[in-house]
């Protein structure tokens, strides 16, 4: 759900027109469209690179982990999931909302990783490493747009780590 949809649905549920502040949010959302599209394209074009670089960074911090055990299936599964999170962040950037993460990406993830005996703390570190690589690739101005979505993943899925 986009920011525009959220504003309209909220106003409609409260039987009112959008407030001046909400209209300003929509205007800002529209004006930032080119930047958000550019960021999403950059993430899409560089997903593999970001996952590879993030994995290298992670393995330096956590060398003894299932994704670095020499088991190619485990490595590929972990990297596939990391790419999936990057894609979800791109969806959020386009929508201007963390709703795609909430609807698609974070429900039940902690429980799934626990059931697979994947160390949750390692996933939190891995996501921080991916976030660092994204920030490095995008630069400060664009990183401001994506950082809250990575923080949401880390805070929601990996709470208390």
N, C-alpha and C positions, 0 to 999 in steps of 0.2 A: 504494500500500500504506500503510495507516495504521500509526501507532506501535504500536497493539495487535497488529496482524498481525505486525509486525516482531519484537516481543518474543516472541510465541508461536512463530513460526517459528525464531527463534534458540534458544530453550529446547528446542524439539523436536529440532532438529538436534544439539544437545549432550546429548540424552537426559536432561533435567533439568527441574525445575519452575522457573518464573521466580523470580529472586532478589527479596529484599525491595526492593532499589533499583529493579528493573524493575516490581514491583507499584506502588511509589510513582509511577513515571513514568506508568503506566496510570491511576492514581487522579488525578493532576494533569491528564492528558489529558482525562479525563471531566469534571472540575470546570471546565476551561477551555472546554468545549464551547459554551456560550452566547456567550462572547467570540469564539471562532473563527467561529461562524456569523454573528455580527454583522459581523465584519471581512469575511468572504467576500461577504456581501450588500452591504456598502458598496462594495467593489471592483466588484462586478457592476453596481450602480446607477450608478456614477460612471466606468465604463471610458472612455467617450467624452470626458468632461470631463478625466480624467487624461491621456489621450493628447493632447488638444488643448493643455492647459497644459504638458505635458512637451515637446511639439514646439516651442511658443513659446520655452520656456526653452532648449531645444537650439539653435534657430536663432539665438538671441542669442549663444550661445557659438560656434557653427559656422555662420555665415551662408552660406558657399559649400559646399553639400552637395547630393547628388542629391535628397534629399527636399524641398529648398527651392529647386529649380531652375526652378520654374514648370511642371514636367511633372507634371500632376495624377495620372497613373498611378503615377509613382514615389512621390509623396507618399502616395497612398492605400495603396500596398503597404507602405511603411514603417510607416505608422500602423496598418495591419491587424496587422502583426507585433508592434508594441508592445502592442496590445490583447490579442493572443494570449499574450504573456508575463504580462500582468496576470492573465488567466484562469488560467494555470498557477500563478501565485503563490496565487491563491484556492484552487485544488485542494490545494496544499501546506498552506495554513492549515487547511483542513478535515481533511486527513489527519494533520496534526501531523508531517509528514515531508517531506523534499525528494525523496522517491522519485518523485513525479509529474514533477518536473523532469528527473530522471535518465532515467526511462523514456520520457517523451514529448518533452521540450523541449530538451535540450542536446546530444543526440547528433547530430553532424554539422553543427551550426549554423554554426560558424566556417567550415568548408569551403564550405557553401552560400553564405554571404555573400561569401567570396572569389571563388567561381565566378561570382557575379553582379556582380563588381567594385564591391561596396559596401565602403567603407572601414571596416575592423574597429574602428579607433579611434573613429570616429564612432558606431558602434553602442554601444560601451562608454559614451561620453558620453551618448548618448540614453537608455540604460538608467539611468544615474545620475540624469538629469533626471526620468525617470518615478518613480524611487525617491524623489526629493526631493518630488515632488508628492504621492505616496502618503503620505509621512510628514507632510506639511503637512495633508493632509485628515484623516488618522486621529488625529493627536495622538500624544504620546510613548508612552503606555501600550500602545496597539494597534500602534504602529509597531514596537515591540520584537518583536512576533510576526512581522511581514512582512519586516523588514530582512534577516534571514539568508537568506531565499529570493532576494531581489534580489542580495545579495552573492554567492550561489552562482551565479547567472546570469552576473554580471560576472566572477567569478573563473574559472568553468569555460569559458565560451564566449569570453571576451575576455581570456584569460590574458596577462600581460605587457604590458598596455596601461595 
